[in-house]
Amino acid sequence: MLEGTAPFIPGTTIVIVEIIILAMIAAFLGLRLYSVLGQRAEHEEESVPHRFDAGENKAAQAPTSAAPTPVSREPQITGVLPAVERGIREIAAADSRFDLTSFLEGGRSAYEMVLEAFWEGDRDTLKELCDDDVYAGFAGAIDAREAAGHSLENKLIRIEETKIHSAQLDGKVARIAILFVADIAAVTRDADGNVIAGSLDDAVESRDIWTFSRNVKDRDPNWLLDETDEG
């Protein structure tokens, strides 16, 4: 054996060949893995539409000149007699600003305001919310109460129910009656402040049917109380 020459070890050549083969296989697998991951990454960068995006995508592709889909203004009416439903639909057809839900909310507020104004003797508020005949009735009752030296200490505890009782369109005038079922505590005092009737500890159920009217051709959107009755 020559000096400086590495000794020959049997099997060394086979080991080297195996290492080369394994390296080639690893390189091949690495290229395949990169190819797969690279394609997946490209797909992940793309926006994947969801179910709820379908409408938006169609809207984006639609021509700008397309007319918008009209929104139905038909009032949702449930739990009323056919005649009442017919009256409400006639009013809604004649008055594009009429909204049943808003009307009921406004009627509820008016009920509270009118009661409090009457109890306190606030004629100005009553005149704004009532027509002439109803106002005259309230004002007359206030005059009689004040002449007797009496005062009211009433309290609206809660409104249990608010429901359309009747509805009709008479020419240009819409009239809708609401049934109010409320618990009210009432006390009447004399000129000296003594309780002569009622009690704030005992609420009494009150059932009132109040009718509100409005000219559907009038620019003023406010409704006036034009009739009161017991339910």
Buried (B, 14 or more C-beta within 10 A) or exposed (E): EEEEEEEEEEEEEEEEEEEEEEEEEEEEEEEEEEEEEEEEEEEEEEEEEEEEEEEEEEEEEEEEEEEEEEEEEEBEBEEBEEEBBBBBBBBBBBBEEBBBEEBBEBBBEBBEBBBBBBBBBBBEBBBBBBBEEBBEBBBEEBEEBEEEEBBBBBBBEEBEEBBBBBBBBEEEBBBBBBBBBBBBBBBBBEEEEEEEEBEEEEBEEBEBBBBBBBBBEEEEEEBBBBBBEEB
